[in-house]
Amino acid sequence: LAVTLTYAHGVLVRGATRGDGRVGEDVTQNLRTIGSVPLRLKTPSPPQLIEVRGEAYLPIAAFKALNERRAENEEPTFANPRNSAAGSIRQLDPKLAAERPLSTWIYGIGAVEGLDLPTHMDEVGWLEEQGFKVNPDTAHHKGVEEAVERCHWWEERRETLDYEIDGVVVKVDEKALWRELGVVGREPRWAIAWKFPPTTATTTM
């Protein structure tokens, strides 16, 4: 589930779902229960305001363990990690969200005052320094061929990951180019999703 975390003077003040891109749900109390969400930034001189963006998710191993516990307690099991994570974040009771083994991947910065980082990789490095969980396999590539090769690399190891993915995102690194390229509707011209073919399997009816 896509989420944003807003920090004022280094302290977490709001967590929300992405919603329609303009209006989301306030889920601050639930996001506070996730161990990978820092309640305070590590820098001694934090920006006045910063919004970080990422995904809240349920690791596959944790999802299986959660379903096993629910089955033992004769509770209905969840269909998949995605629905389980989304439902957990939207719980009205933070205690229920805290019982779910949720985690996050943080991948970018939105609105910001008092911080200017020239490249996306600079952003990723800064986020990691502040205690956010960023994907260790995020990488910089020179040219389209290298990027395509990396997309195939991700697709080949998709089934070995402890989290579900349906593709990867390729971004322009230089943020000055982001402003030049702009956004059409909700789609940035400086990023593109490389979607994988759907997972298929053979079953007996």
PyMOL CGO cylinders between C-alpha atoms (Angstrom):
from pymol import cmd
from pymol.cgo import CYLINDER

trace = [
    CYLINDER, 0.00, 0.00, 0.00, 1.52, 3.33, -1.06, 0.3, 1, 1, 1, 1, 1, 1,
    CYLINDER, 1.52, 3.33, -1.06, 2.03, 5.66, 1.91, 0.3, 1, 1, 1, 1, 1, 1,
    CYLINDER, 2.03, 5.66, 1.91, 3.57, 9.05, 2.68, 0.3, 1, 1, 1, 1, 1, 1,
    CYLINDER, 3.57, 9.05, 2.68, 5.27, 10.09, 5.92, 0.3, 1, 1, 1, 1, 1, 1,
    CYLINDER, 5.27, 10.09, 5.92, 5.54, 13.79, 6.81, 0.3, 1, 1, 1, 1, 1, 1,
    CYLINDER, 5.54, 13.79, 6.81, 8.21, 15.08, 9.22, 0.3, 1, 1, 1, 1, 1, 1,
    CYLINDER, 8.21, 15.08, 9.22, 8.28, 18.56, 10.72, 0.3, 1, 1, 1, 1, 1, 1,
    CYLINDER, 8.28, 18.56, 10.72, 11.67, 19.58, 12.14, 0.3, 1, 1, 1, 1, 1, 1,
    CYLINDER, 11.67, 19.58, 12.14, 12.67, 15.91, 12.09, 0.3, 1, 1, 1, 1, 1, 1,
    CYLINDER, 12.67, 15.91, 12.09, 9.63, 14.49, 13.93, 0.3, 1, 1, 1, 1, 1, 1,
    CYLINDER, 9.63, 14.49, 13.93, 6.96, 12.30, 12.33, 0.3, 1, 1, 1, 1, 1, 1,
    CYLINDER, 6.96, 12.30, 12.33, 3.70, 14.29, 12.37, 0.3, 1, 1, 1, 1, 1, 1,
    CYLINDER, 3.70, 14.29, 12.37, 1.55, 12.54, 9.77, 0.3, 1, 1, 1, 1, 1, 1,
    CYLINDER, 1.55, 12.54, 9.77, 1.24, 9.30, 7.86, 0.3, 1, 1, 1, 1, 1, 1,
    CYLINDER, 1.24, 9.30, 7.86, -1.26, 8.88, 5.05, 0.3, 1, 1, 1, 1, 1, 1,
    CYLINDER, -1.26, 8.88, 5.05, -2.23, 6.58, 2.21, 0.3, 1, 1, 1, 1, 1, 1,
    CYLINDER, -2.23, 6.58, 2.21, -1.66, 7.90, -1.29, 0.3, 1, 1, 1, 1, 1, 1,
    CYLINDER, -1.66, 7.90, -1.29, -5.38, 7.81, -2.10, 0.3, 1, 1, 1, 1, 1, 1,
    CYLINDER, -5.38, 7.81, -2.10, -6.13, 9.43, -5.43, 0.3, 1, 1, 1, 1, 1, 1,
    CYLINDER, -6.13, 9.43, -5.43, -2.84, 11.33, -5.43, 0.3, 1, 1, 1, 1, 1, 1,
    CYLINDER, -2.84, 11.33, -5.43, -4.39, 14.42, -3.83, 0.3, 1, 1, 1, 1, 1, 1,
    CYLINDER, -4.39, 14.42, -3.83, -6.47, 13.11, -0.93, 0.3, 1, 1, 1, 1, 1, 1,
    CYLINDER, -6.47, 13.11, -0.93, -5.60, 10.03, 1.14, 0.3, 1, 1, 1, 1, 1, 1,
    CYLINDER, -5.60, 10.03, 1.14, -6.51, 8.54, 4.51, 0.3, 1, 1, 1, 1, 1, 1,
    CYLINDER, -6.51, 8.54, 4.51, -4.81, 9.68, 7.72, 0.3, 1, 1, 1, 1, 1, 1,
    CYLINDER, -4.81, 9.68, 7.72, -3.27, 6.47, 9.13, 0.3, 1, 1, 1, 1, 1, 1,
    CYLINDER, -3.27, 6.47, 9.13, -0.59, 8.07, 11.33, 0.3, 1, 1, 1, 1, 1, 1,
    CYLINDER, -0.59, 8.07, 11.33, -1.22, 5.95, 14.42, 0.3, 1, 1, 1, 1, 1, 1,
    CYLINDER, -1.22, 5.95, 14.42, -1.06, 2.70, 12.47, 0.3, 1, 1, 1, 1, 1, 1,
    CYLINDER, -1.06, 2.70, 12.47, 2.14, 3.64, 10.63, 0.3, 1, 1, 1, 1, 1, 1,
    CYLINDER, 2.14, 3.64, 10.63, 3.76, 4.56, 13.97, 0.3, 1, 1, 1, 1, 1, 1,
    CYLINDER, 3.76, 4.56, 13.97, 3.47, 0.89, 14.98, 0.3, 1, 1, 1, 1, 1, 1,
    CYLINDER, 3.47, 0.89, 14.98, 5.73, -0.29, 12.12, 0.3, 1, 1, 1, 1, 1, 1,
    CYLINDER, 5.73, -0.29, 12.12, 9.27, -0.86, 13.35, 0.3, 1, 1, 1, 1, 1, 1,
    CYLINDER, 9.27, -0.86, 13.35, 10.90, 0.30, 10.10, 0.3, 1, 1, 1, 1, 1, 1,
    CYLINDER, 10.90, 0.30, 10.10, 9.21, 3.73, 10.30, 0.3, 1, 1, 1, 1, 1, 1,
    CYLINDER, 9.21, 3.73, 10.30, 11.50, 6.16, 12.18, 0.3, 1, 1, 1, 1, 1, 1,
    CYLINDER, 11.50, 6.16, 12.18, 9.60, 8.45, 14.55, 0.3, 1, 1, 1, 1, 1, 1,
    CYLINDER, 9.60, 8.45, 14.55, 12.47, 10.96, 14.39, 0.3, 1, 1, 1, 1, 1, 1,
    CYLINDER, 12.47, 10.96, 14.39, 15.11, 11.65, 11.71, 0.3, 1, 1, 1, 1, 1, 1,
    CYLINDER, 15.11, 11.65, 11.71, 18.75, 11.00, 12.65, 0.3, 1, 1, 1, 1, 1, 1,
    CYLINDER, 18.75, 11.00, 12.65, 20.21, 14.25, 11.33, 0.3, 1, 1, 1, 1, 1, 1,
    CYLINDER, 20.21, 14.25, 11.33, 20.91, 16.94, 13.96, 0.3, 1, 1, 1, 1, 1, 1,
    CYLINDER, 20.91, 16.94, 13.96, 19.75, 19.60, 11.47, 0.3, 1, 1, 1, 1, 1, 1,
    CYLINDER, 19.75, 19.60, 11.47, 16.61, 18.24, 9.81, 0.3, 1, 1, 1, 1, 1, 1,
    CYLINDER, 16.61, 18.24, 9.81, 14.69, 20.07, 7.10, 0.3, 1, 1, 1, 1, 1, 1,
    CYLINDER, 14.69, 20.07, 7.10, 11.77, 22.19, 8.26, 0.3, 1, 1, 1, 1, 1, 1,
    CYLINDER, 11.77, 22.19, 8.26, 9.36, 19.90, 6.44, 0.3, 1, 1, 1, 1, 1, 1,
    CYLINDER, 9.36, 19.90, 6.44, 9.81, 16.75, 4.41, 0.3, 1, 1, 1, 1, 1, 1,
    CYLINDER, 9.81, 16.75, 4.41, 7.41, 14.20, 2.97, 0.3, 1, 1, 1, 1, 1, 1,
    CYLINDER, 7.41, 14.20, 2.97, 8.85, 10.78, 2.16, 0.3, 1, 1, 1, 1, 1, 1,
    CYLINDER, 8.85, 10.78, 2.16, 7.10, 8.24, -0.03, 0.3, 1, 1, 1, 1, 1, 1,
    CYLINDER, 7.10, 8.24, -0.03, 7.10, 4.49, -0.06, 0.3, 1, 1, 1, 1, 1, 1,
    CYLINDER, 7.10, 4.49, -0.06, 5.15, 1.28, 0.37, 0.3, 1, 1, 1, 1, 1, 1,
    CYLINDER, 5.15, 1.28, 0.37, 3.92, -0.53, 3.46, 0.3, 1, 1, 1, 1, 1, 1,
    CYLINDER, 3.92, -0.53, 3.46, 3.98, -4.27, 2.86, 0.3, 1, 1, 1, 1, 1, 1,
    CYLINDER, 3.98, -4.27, 2.86, 3.78, -7.66, 4.53, 0.3, 1, 1, 1, 1, 1, 1,
    CYLINDER, 3.78, -7.66, 4.53, 6.80, -9.95, 3.95, 0.3, 1, 1, 1, 1, 1, 1,
    CYLINDER, 6.80, -9.95, 3.95, 5.76, -13.30, 2.45, 0.3, 1, 1, 1, 1, 1, 1,
    CYLINDER, 5.76, -13.30, 2.45, 7.20, -15.35, 5.34, 0.3, 1, 1, 1, 1, 1, 1,
    CYLINDER, 7.20, -15.35, 5.34, 5.41, -13.13, 7.87, 0.3, 1, 1, 1, 1, 1, 1,
    CYLINDER, 5.41, -13.13, 7.87, 2.18, -13.43, 5.87, 0.3, 1, 1, 1, 1, 1, 1,
    CYLINDER, 2.18, -13.43, 5.87, 2.33, -17.23, 5.99, 0.3, 1, 1, 1, 1, 1, 1,
    CYLINDER, 2.33, -17.23, 5.99, 3.03, -17.20, 9.73, 0.3, 1, 1, 1, 1, 1, 1,
    CYLINDER, 3.03, -17.20, 9.73, 0.14, -14.76, 10.30, 0.3, 1, 1, 1, 1, 1, 1,
    CYLINDER, 0.14, -14.76, 10.30, -2.27, -16.97, 8.36, 0.3, 1, 1, 1, 1, 1, 1,
    CYLINDER, -2.27, -16.97, 8.36, -1.14, -20.04, 10.30, 0.3, 1, 1, 1, 1, 1, 1,
    CYLINDER, -1.14, -20.04, 10.30, -1.87, -18.29, 13.60, 0.3, 1, 1, 1, 1, 1, 1,
    CYLINDER, -1.87, -18.29, 13.60, -5.25, -17.14, 12.35, 0.3, 1, 1, 1, 1, 1, 1,
    CYLINDER, -5.25, -17.14, 12.35, -6.13, -20.67, 11.19, 0.3, 1, 1, 1, 1, 1, 1,
    CYLINDER, -6.13, -20.67, 11.19, -5.13, -22.09, 14.58, 0.3, 1, 1, 1, 1, 1, 1,
    CYLINDER, -5.13, -22.09, 14.58, -7.42, -19.55, 16.26, 0.3, 1, 1, 1, 1, 1, 1,
    CYLINDER, -7.42, -19.55, 16.26, -10.20, -20.45, 13.81, 0.3, 1, 1, 1, 1, 1, 1,
    CYLINDER, -10.20, -20.45, 13.81, -10.12, -16.95, 12.34, 0.3, 1, 1, 1, 1, 1, 1,
    CYLINDER, -10.12, -16.95, 12.34, -10.55, -16.29, 8.60, 0.3, 1, 1, 1, 1, 1, 1,
    CYLINDER, -10.55, -16.29, 8.60, -7.23, -16.26, 6.74, 0.3, 1, 1, 1, 1, 1, 1,
    CYLINDER, -7.23, -16.26, 6.74, -6.08, -13.53, 4.36, 0.3, 1, 1, 1, 1, 1, 1,
    CYLINDER, -6.08, -13.53, 4.36, -6.10, -14.08, 0.61, 0.3, 1, 1, 1, 1, 1, 1,
    CYLINDER, -6.10, -14.08, 0.61, -2.72, -12.50, -0.13, 0.3, 1, 1, 1, 1, 1, 1,
    CYLINDER, -2.72, -12.50, -0.13, -0.04, -10.23, 1.43, 0.3, 1, 1, 1, 1, 1, 1,
    CYLINDER, -0.04, -10.23, 1.43, -1.19, -7.16, -0.52, 0.3, 1, 1, 1, 1, 1, 1,
    CYLINDER, -1.19, -7.16, -0.52, -4.76, -7.23, 0.81, 0.3, 1, 1, 1, 1, 1, 1,
    CYLINDER, -4.76, -7.23, 0.81, -3.51, -8.08, 4.28, 0.3, 1, 1, 1, 1, 1, 1,
    CYLINDER, -3.51, -8.08, 4.28, -1.11, -5.12, 4.36, 0.3, 1, 1, 1, 1, 1, 1,
    CYLINDER, -1.11, -5.12, 4.36, -3.71, -2.68, 3.02, 0.3, 1, 1, 1, 1, 1, 1,
    CYLINDER, -3.71, -2.68, 3.02, -6.32, -3.86, 5.51, 0.3, 1, 1, 1, 1, 1, 1,
    CYLINDER, -6.32, -3.86, 5.51, -3.85, -3.67, 8.39, 0.3, 1, 1, 1, 1, 1, 1,
    CYLINDER, -3.85, -3.67, 8.39, -2.87, -0.07, 7.61, 0.3, 1, 1, 1, 1, 1, 1,
    CYLINDER, -2.87, -0.07, 7.61, -6.54, 0.94, 7.46, 0.3, 1, 1, 1, 1, 1, 1,
    CYLINDER, -6.54, 0.94, 7.46, -7.47, -0.63, 10.82, 0.3, 1, 1, 1, 1, 1, 1,
    CYLINDER, -7.47, -0.63, 10.82, -9.29, 1.75, 13.14, 0.3, 1, 1, 1, 1, 1, 1,
    CYLINDER, -9.29, 1.75, 13.14, -7.51, 0.24, 16.15, 0.3, 1, 1, 1, 1, 1, 1,
    CYLINDER, -7.51, 0.24, 16.15, -3.70, 0.77, 16.10, 0.3, 1, 1, 1, 1, 1, 1,
    CYLINDER, -3.70, 0.77, 16.10, -3.31, -2.24, 18.43, 0.3, 1, 1, 1, 1, 1, 1,
    CYLINDER, -3.31, -2.24, 18.43, -4.54, -4.51, 15.65, 0.3, 1, 1, 1, 1, 1, 1,
    CYLINDER, -4.54, -4.51, 15.65, -2.12, -2.93, 13.17, 0.3, 1, 1, 1, 1, 1, 1,
    CYLINDER, -2.12, -2.93, 13.17, 0.70, -3.40, 15.69, 0.3, 1, 1, 1, 1, 1, 1,
    CYLINDER, 0.70, -3.40, 15.69, -0.03, -7.14, 15.81, 0.3, 1, 1, 1, 1, 1, 1,
    CYLINDER, -0.03, -7.14, 15.81, 0.62, -7.45, 12.06, 0.3, 1, 1, 1, 1, 1, 1,
    CYLINDER, 0.62, -7.45, 12.06, 4.30, -7.93, 11.06, 0.3, 1, 1, 1, 1, 1, 1,
    CYLINDER, 4.30, -7.93, 11.06, 4.34, -5.03, 8.58, 0.3, 1, 1, 1, 1, 1, 1,
    CYLINDER, 4.34, -5.03, 8.58, 7.40, -3.41, 7.04, 0.3, 1, 1, 1, 1, 1, 1,
    CYLINDER, 7.40, -3.41, 7.04, 8.14, -0.62, 4.57, 0.3, 1, 1, 1, 1, 1, 1,
    CYLINDER, 8.14, -0.62, 4.57, 10.26, 0.28, 1.56, 0.3, 1, 1, 1, 1, 1, 1,
    CYLINDER, 10.26, 0.28, 1.56, 10.88, 4.01, 1.20, 0.3, 1, 1, 1, 1, 1, 1,
    CYLINDER, 10.88, 4.01, 1.20, 11.80, 5.12, -2.30, 0.3, 1, 1, 1, 1, 1, 1,
    CYLINDER, 11.80, 5.12, -2.30, 11.58, 8.89, -2.63, 0.3, 1, 1, 1, 1, 1, 1,
    CYLINDER, 11.58, 8.89, -2.63, 10.93, 12.40, -1.38, 0.3, 1, 1, 1, 1, 1, 1,
    CYLINDER, 10.93, 12.40, -1.38, 7.88, 14.53, -2.16, 0.3, 1, 1, 1, 1, 1, 1,
    CYLINDER, 7.88, 14.53, -2.16, 7.26, 17.98, -0.72, 0.3, 1, 1, 1, 1, 1, 1,
    CYLINDER, 7.26, 17.98, -0.72, 10.31, 19.37, 1.09, 0.3, 1, 1, 1, 1, 1, 1,
    CYLINDER, 10.31, 19.37, 1.09, 11.49, 22.64, 2.68, 0.3, 1, 1, 1, 1, 1, 1,
    CYLINDER, 11.49, 22.64, 2.68, 15.10, 23.11, 3.71, 0.3, 1, 1, 1, 1, 1, 1,
    CYLINDER, 15.10, 23.11, 3.71, 16.75, 20.28, 1.76, 0.3, 1, 1, 1, 1, 1, 1,
    CYLINDER, 16.75, 20.28, 1.76, 18.01, 20.26, -1.83, 0.3, 1, 1, 1, 1, 1, 1,
    CYLINDER, 18.01, 20.26, -1.83, 19.43, 17.02, -3.24, 0.3, 1, 1, 1, 1, 1, 1,
    CYLINDER, 19.43, 17.02, -3.24, 20.45, 17.12, -6.92, 0.3, 1, 1, 1, 1, 1, 1,
    CYLINDER, 20.45, 17.12, -6.92, 19.87, 13.47, -7.85, 0.3, 1, 1, 1, 1, 1, 1,
    CYLINDER, 19.87, 13.47, -7.85, 17.47, 10.67, -7.01, 0.3, 1, 1, 1, 1, 1, 1,
    CYLINDER, 17.47, 10.67, -7.01, 20.36, 8.48, -5.81, 0.3, 1, 1, 1, 1, 1, 1,
    CYLINDER, 20.36, 8.48, -5.81, 21.32, 11.32, -3.44, 0.3, 1, 1, 1, 1, 1, 1,
    CYLINDER, 21.32, 11.32, -3.44, 17.76, 11.11, -2.09, 0.3, 1, 1, 1, 1, 1, 1,
    CYLINDER, 17.76, 11.11, -2.09, 17.98, 7.36, -1.60, 0.3, 1, 1, 1, 1, 1, 1,
    CYLINDER, 17.98, 7.36, -1.60, 21.30, 7.70, 0.25, 0.3, 1, 1, 1, 1, 1, 1,
    CYLINDER, 21.30, 7.70, 0.25, 19.96, 10.49, 2.48, 0.3, 1, 1, 1, 1, 1, 1,
    CYLINDER, 19.96, 10.49, 2.48, 16.83, 8.46, 3.32, 0.3, 1, 1, 1, 1, 1, 1,
    CYLINDER, 16.83, 8.46, 3.32, 18.93, 5.48, 4.33, 0.3, 1, 1, 1, 1, 1, 1,
    CYLINDER, 18.93, 5.48, 4.33, 21.11, 7.70, 6.55, 0.3, 1, 1, 1, 1, 1, 1,
    CYLINDER, 21.11, 7.70, 6.55, 17.98, 8.93, 8.35, 0.3, 1, 1, 1, 1, 1, 1,
    CYLINDER, 17.98, 8.93, 8.35, 16.93, 5.40, 9.29, 0.3, 1, 1, 1, 1, 1, 1,
    CYLINDER, 16.93, 5.40, 9.29, 14.46, 4.63, 6.53, 0.3, 1, 1, 1, 1, 1, 1,
    CYLINDER, 14.46, 4.63, 6.53, 14.42, 1.17, 5.00, 0.3, 1, 1, 1, 1, 1, 1,
    CYLINDER, 14.42, 1.17, 5.00, 15.41, 1.54, 1.35, 0.3, 1, 1, 1, 1, 1, 1,
    CYLINDER, 15.41, 1.54, 1.35, 15.82, -1.38, -1.01, 0.3, 1, 1, 1, 1, 1, 1,
    CYLINDER, 15.82, -1.38, -1.01, 19.49, -2.45, -1.02, 0.3, 1, 1, 1, 1, 1, 1,
    CYLINDER, 19.49, -2.45, -1.02, 19.19, -3.44, -4.69, 0.3, 1, 1, 1, 1, 1, 1,
    CYLINDER, 19.19, -3.44, -4.69, 18.36, 0.09, -5.86, 0.3, 1, 1, 1, 1, 1, 1,
    CYLINDER, 18.36, 0.09, -5.86, 21.11, 0.88, -8.37, 0.3, 1, 1, 1, 1, 1, 1,
    CYLINDER, 21.11, 0.88, -8.37, 22.36, 3.54, -10.78, 0.3, 1, 1, 1, 1, 1, 1,
    CYLINDER, 22.36, 3.54, -10.78, 22.84, 2.63, -14.45, 0.3, 1, 1, 1, 1, 1, 1,
    CYLINDER, 22.84, 2.63, -14.45, 24.39, 4.37, -17.42, 0.3, 1, 1, 1, 1, 1, 1,
    CYLINDER, 24.39, 4.37, -17.42, 22.23, 4.05, -20.50, 0.3, 1, 1, 1, 1, 1, 1,
    CYLINDER, 22.23, 4.05, -20.50, 19.12, 2.18, -21.56, 0.3, 1, 1, 1, 1, 1, 1,
    CYLINDER, 19.12, 2.18, -21.56, 20.87, -1.15, -22.19, 0.3, 1, 1, 1, 1, 1, 1,
    CYLINDER, 20.87, -1.15, -22.19, 22.12, -1.37, -18.61, 0.3, 1, 1, 1, 1, 1, 1,
    CYLINDER, 22.12, -1.37, -18.61, 18.67, -0.47, -17.29, 0.3, 1, 1, 1, 1, 1, 1,
    CYLINDER, 18.67, -0.47, -17.29, 16.97, -3.11, -19.45, 0.3, 1, 1, 1, 1, 1, 1,
    CYLINDER, 16.97, -3.11, -19.45, 19.49, -5.73, -18.30, 0.3, 1, 1, 1, 1, 1, 1,
    CYLINDER, 19.49, -5.73, -18.30, 18.74, -4.84, -14.69, 0.3, 1, 1, 1, 1, 1, 1,
    CYLINDER, 18.74, -4.84, -14.69, 14.98, -5.13, -15.26, 0.3, 1, 1, 1, 1, 1, 1,
    CYLINDER, 14.98, -5.13, -15.26, 15.48, -8.67, -16.59, 0.3, 1, 1, 1, 1, 1, 1,
    CYLINDER, 15.48, -8.67, -16.59, 17.69, -9.40, -13.55, 0.3, 1, 1, 1, 1, 1, 1,
    CYLINDER, 17.69, -9.40, -13.55, 14.80, -8.39, -11.26, 0.3, 1, 1, 1, 1, 1, 1,
    CYLINDER, 14.80, -8.39, -11.26, 12.31, -10.48, -13.23, 0.3, 1, 1, 1, 1, 1, 1,
    CYLINDER, 12.31, -10.48, -13.23, 14.50, -13.61, -13.03, 0.3, 1, 1, 1, 1, 1, 1,
    CYLINDER, 14.50, -13.61, -13.03, 14.78, -13.42, -9.22, 0.3, 1, 1, 1, 1, 1, 1,
    CYLINDER, 14.78, -13.42, -9.22, 11.19, -12.33, -8.61, 0.3, 1, 1, 1, 1, 1, 1,
    CYLINDER, 11.19, -12.33, -8.61, 10.16, -15.67, -7.09, 0.3, 1, 1, 1, 1, 1, 1,
    CYLINDER, 10.16, -15.67, -7.09, 13.09, -15.70, -4.63, 0.3, 1, 1, 1, 1, 1, 1,
    CYLINDER, 13.09, -15.70, -4.63, 12.13, -12.41, -2.92, 0.3, 1, 1, 1, 1, 1, 1,
    CYLINDER, 12.13, -12.41, -2.92, 10.41, -12.21, 0.46, 0.3, 1, 1, 1, 1, 1, 1,
    CYLINDER, 10.41, -12.21, 0.46, 8.01, -9.60, -0.90, 0.3, 1, 1, 1, 1, 1, 1,
    CYLINDER, 8.01, -9.60, -0.90, 5.67, -9.49, -3.86, 0.3, 1, 1, 1, 1, 1, 1,
    CYLINDER, 5.67, -9.49, -3.86, 6.45, -7.30, -6.89, 0.3, 1, 1, 1, 1, 1, 1,
    CYLINDER, 6.45, -7.30, -6.89, 4.75, -6.93, -10.26, 0.3, 1, 1, 1, 1, 1, 1,
    CYLINDER, 4.75, -6.93, -10.26, 7.53, -4.89, -11.87, 0.3, 1, 1, 1, 1, 1, 1,
    CYLINDER, 7.53, -4.89, -11.87, 10.23, -2.30, -11.28, 0.3, 1, 1, 1, 1, 1, 1,
    CYLINDER, 10.23, -2.30, -11.28, 10.50, 1.45, -11.85, 0.3, 1, 1, 1, 1, 1, 1,
    CYLINDER, 10.50, 1.45, -11.85, 13.19, 3.11, -13.97, 0.3, 1, 1, 1, 1, 1, 1,
    CYLINDER, 13.19, 3.11, -13.97, 13.82, 6.79, -13.16, 0.3, 1, 1, 1, 1, 1, 1,
    CYLINDER, 13.82, 6.79, -13.16, 15.91, 9.60, -14.56, 0.3, 1, 1, 1, 1, 1, 1,
    CYLINDER, 15.91, 9.60, -14.56, 18.53, 10.37, -11.89, 0.3, 1, 1, 1, 1, 1, 1,
    CYLINDER, 18.53, 10.37, -11.89, 19.06, 14.12, -12.40, 0.3, 1, 1, 1, 1, 1, 1,
    CYLINDER, 19.06, 14.12, -12.40, 16.26, 15.98, -10.63, 0.3, 1, 1, 1, 1, 1, 1,
    CYLINDER, 16.26, 15.98, -10.63, 16.78, 19.10, -12.74, 0.3, 1, 1, 1, 1, 1, 1,
    CYLINDER, 16.78, 19.10, -12.74, 15.53, 17.01, -15.66, 0.3, 1, 1, 1, 1, 1, 1,
    CYLINDER, 15.53, 17.01, -15.66, 12.43, 16.04, -13.66, 0.3, 1, 1, 1, 1, 1, 1,
    CYLINDER, 12.43, 16.04, -13.66, 11.32, 19.66, -13.71, 0.3, 1, 1, 1, 1, 1, 1,
    CYLINDER, 11.32, 19.66, -13.71, 12.01, 19.95, -17.44, 0.3, 1, 1, 1, 1, 1, 1,
    CYLINDER, 12.01, 19.95, -17.44, 10.22, 16.71, -18.32, 0.3, 1, 1, 1, 1, 1, 1,
    CYLINDER, 10.22, 16.71, -18.32, 7.23, 17.45, -16.10, 0.3, 1, 1, 1, 1, 1, 1,
    CYLINDER, 7.23, 17.45, -16.10, 4.14, 15.39, -15.33, 0.3, 1, 1, 1, 1, 1, 1,
    CYLINDER, 4.14, 15.39, -15.33, 1.12, 14.52, -17.47, 0.3, 1, 1, 1, 1, 1, 1,
    CYLINDER, 1.12, 14.52, -17.47, -1.93, 13.96, -15.29, 0.3, 1, 1, 1, 1, 1, 1,
    CYLINDER, -1.93, 13.96, -15.29, -0.59, 11.67, -12.55, 0.3, 1, 1, 1, 1, 1, 1,
    CYLINDER, -0.59, 11.67, -12.55, 2.17, 10.20, -14.74, 0.3, 1, 1, 1, 1, 1, 1,
    CYLINDER, 2.17, 10.20, -14.74, 5.71, 11.65, -14.45, 0.3, 1, 1, 1, 1, 1, 1,
    CYLINDER, 5.71, 11.65, -14.45, 7.68, 11.76, -17.69, 0.3, 1, 1, 1, 1, 1, 1,
    CYLINDER, 7.68, 11.76, -17.69, 10.90, 11.09, -15.75, 0.3, 1, 1, 1, 1, 1, 1,
    CYLINDER, 10.90, 11.09, -15.75, 9.89, 7.60, -14.57, 0.3, 1, 1, 1, 1, 1, 1,
    CYLINDER, 9.89, 7.60, -14.57, 8.42, 4.50, -16.18, 0.3, 1, 1, 1, 1, 1, 1,
    CYLINDER, 8.42, 4.50, -16.18, 7.20, 1.19, -14.78, 0.3, 1, 1, 1, 1, 1, 1,
    CYLINDER, 7.20, 1.19, -14.78, 8.61, -2.00, -16.29, 0.3, 1, 1, 1, 1, 1, 1,
    CYLINDER, 8.61, -2.00, -16.29, 5.79, -4.47, -15.60, 0.3, 1, 1, 1, 1, 1, 1,
    CYLINDER, 5.79, -4.47, -15.60, 6.42, -8.21, -15.49, 0.3, 1, 1, 1, 1, 1, 1,
    CYLINDER, 6.42, -8.21, -15.49, 4.15, -10.77, -17.17, 0.3, 1, 1, 1, 1, 1, 1,
    CYLINDER, 4.15, -10.77, -17.17, 1.51, -12.09, -14.74, 0.3, 1, 1, 1, 1, 1, 1,
    CYLINDER, 1.51, -12.09, -14.74, 2.49, -15.15, -12.70, 0.3, 1, 1, 1, 1, 1, 1,
    CYLINDER, 2.49, -15.15, -12.70, 0.89, -18.31, -14.09, 0.3, 1, 1, 1, 1, 1, 1,
    CYLINDER, 0.89, -18.31, -14.09, 0.50, -21.85, -12.81, 0.3, 1, 1, 1, 1, 1, 1,
    CYLINDER, 0.50, -21.85, -12.81, -1.15, -25.11, -13.81, 0.3, 1, 1, 1, 1, 1, 1,
    CYLINDER, -1.15, -25.11, -13.81, -3.89, -26.50, -11.58, 0.3, 1, 1, 1, 1, 1, 1,
    CYLINDER, -3.89, -26.50, -11.58, -6.37, -29.37, -11.61, 0.3, 1, 1, 1, 1, 1, 1,
    CYLINDER, -6.37, -29.37, -11.61, -10.09, -28.52, -11.59, 0.3, 1, 1, 1, 1, 1, 1,
]
cmd.load_cgo(trace, "trace")
